[in-house]
Amino acid sequence: MIIAVLLIVVIFLIPELPYGLFYFLTMVLIHSGQKILPLMTNRIIHATYELALVLSFHLNFWVYCVMIRSFRSGIKTLFKMARCKEGTFSELEREHTSSQNISYELVGVSERQSEDVEM
C-alpha cells in the first residue's frame, strides 16, 4: 500500500513540479519587468504540461487498479451495479421524476411555441 501511495504522489509531481517552476519563473520575470519567453515557446511548454497531466491521470488509475485490491473490488461492484436491465419504452414513459409536476417558463419562447414543446 505504501508503494502505491508513493507511486501516485510521484506520478502527480512529475508534471506539476516542472510546470510550477516554469510558472513561478514567469511570474518573477513579469514582475521584475524582464523579458519573458516568446509566445510560441510558452504555448509549447503549456501543451506539454497538459499532455503530461492527462497521462498522469490515466497512469494513476492503472496504479490504483494494479496495486490496490479494494479499488479493484469497488470497480467490479460498480460495473455489476451499472448493468442495464431490459425494458421497453412504455415502461420508461410510466416513470415519474421529482420535477414532473413543476411548470417551467421557457425564456424567449412565444406561448404558441411553448405549447408545442409541452405536447
SULDA-V332719 format. One record per residue. N is the residue number from 1. RES is the residue in one small letter. PHI is phi as a letter, one per 40 degrees, with the letter a starting at -180 (* if undefined). BURIAL is 1 if it has 16 or more other C-alpha atoms within 10 Angstrom, else 0. Layout:
n: (N;N)
res: (RES;RES)
phi: (PHI;PHI)
burial: (BURIAL;BURIAL)
This chain:
n: (1;2;3;4;5;6;7;8;9;10;11;12;13;14;15;16;17;18;19;20;21;22;23;24;25;26;27;28;29;30;31;32;33;34;35;36;37;38;39;40;41;42;43;44;45;46;47;48;49;50;51;52;53;54;55;56;57;58;59;60;61;62;63;64;65;66;67;68;69;70;71;72;73;74;75;76;77;78;79;80;81;82;83;84;85;86;87;88;89;90;91;92;93;94;95;96;97;98;99;100;101;102;103;104;105;106;107;108;109;110;111;112;113;114;115;116;117;118;119)
res: (m;i;i;a;v;l;l;i;v;v;i;f;l;i;p;e;l;p;y;g;l;f;y;f;l;t;m;v;l;i;h;s;g;q;k;i;l;p;l;m;t;n;r;i;i;h;a;t;y;e;l;a;l;v;l;s;f;h;l;n;f;w;v;y;c;v;m;i;r;s;f;r;s;g;i;k;t;l;f;k;m;a;r;c;k;e;g;t;f;s;e;l;e;r;e;h;t;s;s;q;n;i;s;y;e;l;v;g;v;s;e;r;q;s;e;d;v;e;m)
phi: (*;c;c;c;c;c;c;c;c;c;c;c;c;d;c;c;c;c;c;c;c;c;c;c;c;c;c;c;c;c;c;c;g;c;c;c;c;c;d;c;c;c;c;c;c;c;c;c;c;c;c;c;c;c;c;c;c;c;c;c;d;c;c;d;c;c;b;b;c;c;c;c;c;c;c;c;c;c;c;c;c;c;c;c;c;c;a;b;c;c;c;c;c;c;c;b;b;c;b;c;c;c;c;b;c;c;c;g;b;c;c;c;c;c;c;c;c;c;c)
burial: (0;0;0;0;0;0;1;1;0;0;1;1;0;0;1;1;0;0;1;0;0;0;0;0;0;1;0;0;0;0;0;0;0;0;0;0;0;0;0;0;0;0;0;0;0;0;0;0;1;0;0;1;1;0;0;1;0;0;1;1;0;0;1;1;1;0;1;0;0;0;0;0;0;0;0;0;0;0;0;0;0;0;0;0;0;0;0;0;0;0;0;0;0;0;0;0;0;0;0;0;0;0;0;0;0;0;0;0;0;0;0;0;0;0;0;0;0;0;0)
